[in-house]
Amino acid sequence: MLQTSNSPFISIKLLIDQERNRVGLAEAGTDFIDILRSIFTFPLGNIARLFRNNESLQPGCLNNLYNSVENLSLNSFRTDACKSMLLYPRSIHEDKFKSLKLNLGFTVPTQYFVCEKRVCRRKPVGWLSYYRTARCSCWKLMNKEAILRVKKNVVKDETAGESTFFITDDLRKMQGLPGDLIQSLPNFGIKNVSLIEEKVLEIGSARCVIF
């Protein structure tokens, strides 16, 4: 993934504990928190596929497993769609991914498919698939593209609006106020503030994937 000068970026402030040579605490806005939470919902198959383009970042075991599945004959699967589901897994959180400030490249445009048989499409409760090669209960291909209106999430999002969050080295996060970062250090076991180095990073899509 290439990063251009016009690409968006996110700023994050790090407080580095020089005595222990590690990041003690970080301060970030809602954009970074949204990305951090989304990364933990990315399907592993998509992560393995993305990292294939960068040998230095390939997770060995995961990459080997992905290649093994890719090399399997279609005869090993009940339908073509079964193999596609493993190689190109989808997530129920895909609509959330689209709203992220940084494009991490983990997803492809979402499509929905229903049965090619008209009588199946007229049923009150029908089958819906992300994959054109899936089979309906009538065993016909589900290759008829459908338009699905996705309702917005009605669950309250704690990151909605502009907020500041503190993140610990074990990925615990808590909401805070700008300027409170230094004052919060003793609460996280950092006693000697004089040994703290402050550093601001600007993270783009490529760098965020590396993290």
RARAJO-V776568 format. One record per pair of residues at least 4 apart in sequence whose ideal C-beta (glycine too) atoms are under 6 Angstrom apart, sorted by the first residue. I is the first residue (numbers start at 1). J is the second residue. D is the distance in Angstrom with one decimal. If there is no record, write none. Layout:
I;J;D / I;J;D
//
This chain:
1;105;5.4 / 1;205;5.7 / 1;206;4.7 / 3;7;5.2 / 3;204;4.5 / 3;206;4.4 / 7;204;5.2 / 8;101;5.5 / 9;202;4.6 / 9;204;4.6 / 10;31;5.0 / 10;32;5.1 / 10;203;5.1 / 11;200;6.0 / 11;202;5.5 / 12;26;5.8 / 12;28;4.5 / 12;32;5.5 / 12;201;5.3 / 13;27;4.3 / 13;200;5.2 / 14;23;5.2 / 14;26;5.2 / 14;199;4.8 / 15;24;5.2 / 15;25;4.7 / 15;196;5.2 / 15;198;5.9 / 16;23;5.6 / 16;197;4.4 / 17;22;5.7 / 17;24;4.1 / 17;190;6.0 / 18;195;4.8 / 18;197;5.6 / 19;195;4.8 / 23;169;5.7 / 24;190;4.9 / 25;166;5.9 / 25;188;5.8 / 26;167;4.4 / 27;166;5.9 / 27;181;4.8 / 28;32;3.7 / 28;165;5.7 / 30;159;4.3 / 30;163;5.3 / 31;101;4.4 / 33;159;5.0 / 33;165;5.2 / 34;100;5.9 / 34;159;5.7 / 35;100;5.6 / 38;97;5.9 / 41;91;5.9 / 41;93;4.7 / 42;46;5.7 / 42;47;5.6 / 42;106;5.0 / 43;89;3.6 / 43;91;5.5 / 45;89;4.3 / 46;106;4.6 / 48;62;4.8 / 48;63;5.7 / 48;66;4.0 / 50;105;5.7 / 51;57;4.9 / 51;58;5.0 / 58;63;4.5 / 59;63;5.9 / 69;86;5.1 / 72;76;4.7 / 74;80;6.0 / 77;82;4.0 / 77;83;4.8 / 78;82;5.3 / 79;135;5.2 / 80;133;3.9 / 81;131;4.2 / 81;133;4.3 / 81;134;3.9 / 84;88;5.4 / 84;131;5.0 / 90;130;4.6 / 94;107;5.6 / 94;110;5.3 / 95;150;5.5 / 97;107;5.1 / 102;205;4.6 / 102;208;5.5 / 103;205;5.5 / 104;205;6.0 / 104;209;5.8 / 112;128;5.7 / 112;146;4.7 / 112;148;4.7 / 113;129;5.0 / 113;132;5.3 / 113;142;4.6 / 113;143;6.0 / 113;145;5.8 / 114;121;5.3 / 114;142;5.8 / 114;144;5.1 / 114;146;4.7 / 115;120;3.8 / 115;121;5.9 / 115;136;3.8 / 115;140;5.4 / 115;142;5.2 / 116;140;5.4 / 116;141;5.6 / 116;143;5.4 / 116;144;5.0 / 117;138;5.8 / 117;140;4.8 / 120;126;6.0 / 120;136;5.5 / 120;138;5.8 / 127;136;5.4 / 129;134;3.8 / 129;142;4.7 / 132;143;4.8 / 134;142;4.5 / 135;139;5.5 / 136;140;5.0 / 136;142;5.3 / 163;175;5.9 / 164;176;5.3 / 164;178;5.1 / 165;173;5.1 / 165;175;5.7 / 166;174;5.4 / 166;176;4.7 / 167;173;4.9 / 168;172;4.5 / 168;188;6.0 / 176;180;4.9 / 180;184;5.6 / 185;190;4.1 / 185;193;5.9 / 203;207;4.9 / 203;208;5.1
//
